[in-house]
Structure formats: C-alpha cells, structure tokens
Amino acid sequence: MNGFLAIISRDVALGFKAGGGTVQTALFFALTALVFAIAVGPDTALLSRIAAPTLWAAALLSALVSLDRIFQADFEDGSLDVIVETADLLEGRVLAKAIAHWIAACLPLILATPVLALLLSLPAQGYWPLVLSLLVGTPALSFIGAISAAVTLSLRRAGVLIAILTAPLYAPALIFGVAAANAGASGAPNFIPSLLFLGAGTLFSMILAPLAGAAAIRFNMS
C-alpha cells in the first residue's frame, strides 16, 4: 500500500511541476472548447445545445494527448525497471499510475469545466450533471489509456499510435457521458441509467487496465 500511494503522490507531483504536462493539458482543453465556440459563432442557442458534447470531446482529446506520459518517462530513465523488479504486484503499480494520470491530467479539466460551460452558454441546470458525468466517466479514459501506453511502451514517439489505438475504445464513455449530461440538464428520465452505464464502464476498465497493462509491460520489457 505504501508503494501504491508513493507512486500516485510522486506522479501527481511531477505532473504539476513546470513541464510536467498538467498545465499544457488544461490549456489544450480550454483552447479546444474555445475553438468550438468560435466556430459556432454568436448563436447562443446552438452553443448551449452543444456545450456538453463539446466539453466531453475536449476532455477526451486532452486525455489522449497526455497518455504517453503515463509510463514513457519511467521507461526511459530506468525507473520502470525498478518498479517491475521490486513490485510484489505489478498490476497494483499500473493501477496507481493510471489513477495518478487521472488526478494530474483529468481532474483539473473537471474543475475548469464550469467556467468553460459558462463561456459555451450552458444552462445553469446543466452544470452539475455535466460535472458529475465527467467525474464518473473520465477515470475510464485514464484506465483505458494506460493499456495503450503499456502496449506501445517500447516505441519512441508513440503519441499518435496511442491516440489511434485508444480513441475507438473511448466511444462508450463519450456516448454515455454526453447522454447523461444532456439528460440531467433537461430533466429526462434516462439520466440515472446513462450515469450507471458510464460508471459500469469505468469499473470494468479499472479491473481490466491493471491486468492488461501489467501483461503488456512484462512483454515489452522481457
């Protein structure tokens, strides 16, 4: 447990340091939302309708561009060799790295969401459902991304390949996340079912990621 928490605290601290990627990911998230807003123009009615899908898509793209940092730095400086050799359960270390990625890369995006939602003219009743859907669904982005990052571990400059492998796997989270946010904003009865499906996807990815990620790391480092 101490090693698990140590990896999370270390990776989160590195993420928030200058050049660690957290600030860049948050800026990318904000710029993506701004581009959508500029493209739509002054039509506030249209902006309010697409606010939730826009912010979910921006969060997904922001997660994609940060996935190569989950294991690559540790692989290049030899830290991952130490983790593999000393960890009693490598799967737990993979889970810790994925959780640290979510805290450092995704949680700041969720905290910035209300401000960007205001910019996109999202109705006030839509703020809480959107934030809740992101809280429930974005951990799946980190868990699934950890698998792709582990699979491409031995490849240099694999960011584009990671995005190609991971983007299709993000589709269920995006679909149910947007459905939950829109349903919650309009008071539709499918809000809870959509949120439950979103949570189920997150739980499934949380179980799968340590197993598949650890297997991929062992294969790449054997």
C-alpha positions as MATLAB code, in Angstrom:
seq = 'MNGFLAIISRDVALGFKAGGGTVQTALFFALTALVFAIAVGPDTALLSRIAAPTLWAAALLSALVSLDRIFQADFEDGSLDVIVETADLLEGRVLAKAIAHWIAACLPLILATPVLALLLSLPAQGYWPLVLSLLVGTPALSFIGAISAAVTLSLRRAGVLIAILTAPLYAPALIFGVAAANAGASGAPNFIPSLLFLGAGTLFSMILAPLAGAAAIRFNMS';
ca = [
       0.000    0.000    0.000;
       2.866    2.392    0.766;
       4.372    1.787   -2.680;
       0.958    2.274   -4.301;
       0.426    5.645   -2.618;
       4.040    6.670   -3.201;
       3.671    6.198   -6.969;
       0.462    8.231   -7.019;
       1.917   11.104   -4.985;
       5.150   11.114   -6.996;
       3.450   11.128  -10.397;
       0.920   13.767   -9.379;
       3.694   15.993   -8.029;
       5.684   15.577  -11.250;
       2.595   16.346  -13.309;
       2.005   19.649  -11.559;
       5.623   20.754  -11.836;
       6.724   23.021  -14.682;
       6.849   20.920  -17.832;
       5.028   18.032  -16.174;
       2.088   18.254  -18.547;
      -0.820   19.229  -16.295;
      -0.825   22.895  -17.317;
      -0.410   22.029  -21.000;
      -3.299   19.548  -20.847;
      -5.575   22.104  -19.154;
      -4.658   24.742  -21.735;
      -5.338   22.292  -24.557;
      -8.754   21.573  -23.014;
      -9.603   25.276  -22.800;
      -8.345   26.041  -26.314;
     -10.325   23.151  -27.794;
     -13.511   24.454  -26.184;
     -12.714   27.977  -27.401;
     -12.201   26.741  -30.960;
     -15.645   25.114  -30.901;
     -17.164   28.332  -29.529;
     -15.507   30.455  -32.222;
     -16.542   28.026  -34.964;
     -20.202   28.135  -33.912;
     -20.234   31.913  -33.634;
     -22.669   34.093  -31.689;
     -25.586   31.649  -31.842;
     -26.023   31.140  -28.099;
     -28.954   28.759  -28.556;
     -26.780   26.414  -30.629;
     -23.854   26.840  -28.244;
     -25.989   25.825  -25.274;
     -27.120   22.664  -27.100;
     -23.604   21.545  -27.978;
     -21.894   22.674  -24.746;
     -21.912   19.243  -23.080;
     -20.771   17.303  -26.190;
     -18.086   19.933  -26.821;
     -16.649   19.758  -23.313;
     -16.764   15.963  -23.278;
     -14.970   15.823  -26.645;
     -12.412   18.359  -25.420;
     -11.781   16.295  -22.278;
     -11.367   13.150  -24.370;
      -8.869   14.808  -26.720;
      -6.966   16.299  -23.785;
      -6.681   12.877  -22.166;
      -5.435   11.400  -25.449;
      -2.560   13.854  -25.832;
      -1.306   13.153  -22.312;
      -1.351    9.345  -22.343;
       2.255    8.859  -23.458;
       3.425   10.336  -20.152;
       1.958    7.501  -18.062;
       4.905    5.117  -18.490;
       7.303    6.601  -21.052;
       9.389    8.793  -18.741;
       9.846    5.968  -16.238;
      10.753    3.597  -19.065;
      13.386    5.956  -20.455;
      15.096    6.753  -17.126;
      15.038    3.163  -15.844;
      12.529    3.749  -13.037;
      10.110    1.299  -14.590;
      12.711   -1.480  -14.374;
      12.927   -0.872  -10.632;
       9.141   -0.913  -10.316;
       8.863   -4.180  -12.253;
      11.623   -5.873  -10.267;
      10.580   -4.694   -6.807;
       6.780   -4.667   -7.049;
       5.069   -7.592   -5.375;
       2.092   -6.992   -7.638;
       2.814   -5.101  -10.873;
      -0.901   -4.778  -11.546;
      -1.215   -2.554   -8.484;
       1.550   -0.283   -9.763;
      -0.198    0.022  -13.134;
      -3.416    0.965  -11.360;
      -1.524    3.577   -9.331;
      -0.029    5.104  -12.491;
      -3.481    5.302  -14.113;
      -5.001    6.940  -11.024;
      -2.147    9.443  -10.891;
      -2.753   10.282  -14.558;
      -6.425   10.950  -13.830;
      -5.619   13.212  -10.887;
      -2.937   15.164  -12.753;
      -4.476   15.281  -16.238;
      -8.262   14.881  -15.933;
      -9.244   16.300  -12.554;
      -8.033   19.851  -13.427;
     -10.189   19.692  -16.559;
     -13.251   18.858  -14.473;
     -12.506   21.765  -12.134;
     -12.265   24.105  -15.139;
     -15.490   22.807  -16.694;
     -17.947   25.246  -15.006;
     -16.011   28.254  -16.331;
     -15.909   26.883  -19.867;
     -19.555   25.801  -19.602;
     -20.429   29.421  -18.827;
     -18.486   30.506  -21.911;
     -20.457   27.997  -24.008;
     -23.784   29.286  -22.625;
     -24.672   26.007  -20.912;
     -27.876   26.473  -18.853;
     -27.276   26.609  -15.112;
     -29.212   23.382  -14.531;
     -26.765   21.573  -16.792;
     -23.608   22.331  -14.765;
     -23.980   19.665  -12.095;
     -24.981   16.795  -14.456;
     -22.052   17.639  -16.753;
     -19.517   17.760  -13.929;
     -20.929   14.567  -12.400;
     -20.752   12.741  -15.731;
     -17.113   13.806  -16.133;
     -16.287   12.686  -12.598;
     -17.814    9.269  -13.232;
     -16.594    8.775  -16.798;
     -13.137   10.336  -17.131;
     -11.368    7.744  -14.927;
     -12.133    5.253  -17.710;
     -10.123    7.456  -20.078;
      -7.054    7.063  -17.866;
      -7.552    3.336  -17.270;
      -8.054    2.522  -20.958;
      -5.232    4.870  -21.897;
      -2.878    3.071  -19.522;
      -3.368   -0.118  -21.531;
      -2.462    1.596  -24.805;
       0.502    3.342  -23.176;
       1.778   -0.008  -21.897;
       1.295   -1.722  -25.277;
       3.365    0.960  -27.064;
       5.920    1.260  -24.276;
       8.965    0.242  -26.309;
       8.123    2.525  -29.250;
       9.555    6.025  -29.439;
       7.253    8.945  -30.205;
       4.231    6.724  -29.943;
       1.771    9.502  -29.103;
      -0.061    9.301  -32.430;
      -0.192    5.499  -32.297;
      -1.563    5.615  -28.759;
      -4.291    8.004  -29.925;
      -5.186    5.737  -32.857;
      -5.398    2.677  -30.599;
      -7.282    4.391  -27.810;
      -9.778    6.721  -29.497;
     -12.199    3.952  -30.618;
     -12.186    2.493  -27.102;
     -13.262    5.866  -25.719;
     -16.515    5.847  -27.719;
     -18.734    4.256  -24.996;
     -17.549    6.743  -22.363;
     -18.195    9.645  -24.732;
     -21.648    8.376  -25.742;
     -22.922    7.686  -22.225;
     -21.161   10.738  -20.773;
     -22.860   13.118  -23.196;
     -26.174   11.273  -22.811;
     -26.014   11.620  -19.012;
     -25.060   15.305  -19.167;
     -27.825   16.161  -21.643;
     -30.434   14.107  -19.801;
     -29.534   15.690  -16.470;
     -29.737   19.193  -17.937;
     -33.180   18.571  -19.445;
     -34.548   16.511  -16.563;
     -35.019   13.454  -18.789;
     -35.588   10.087  -17.057;
     -32.573    8.431  -18.701;
     -30.085   10.471  -16.643;
     -29.581    7.811  -13.957;
     -29.419    4.844  -16.399;
     -26.858    6.672  -18.555;
     -24.820    7.518  -15.473;
     -24.965    3.898  -14.309;
     -23.766    2.627  -17.697;
     -20.975    5.203  -17.568;
     -19.983    4.037  -14.088;
     -20.084    0.403  -15.166;
     -17.685    1.202  -17.992;
     -15.325    2.904  -15.563;
     -15.413   -0.055  -13.153;
     -14.793   -2.535  -15.975;
     -11.831   -0.525  -17.265;
     -10.463   -0.229  -13.722;
     -10.429   -4.037  -13.458;
      -9.082   -4.614  -16.969;
      -6.366   -1.941  -17.053;
      -4.072   -3.374  -14.333;
      -4.235   -6.876  -15.799;
      -3.731   -5.903  -19.443;
      -1.284   -3.111  -18.649;
       0.937   -5.308  -16.489;
       0.949   -8.049  -19.129;
       1.953   -5.535  -21.823;
       4.760   -4.119  -19.658;
       6.147   -7.573  -18.937;
       6.059   -8.395  -22.665;
       7.809   -5.152  -23.676;
      10.494   -5.493  -21.022;
      11.169   -9.211  -21.404;
];
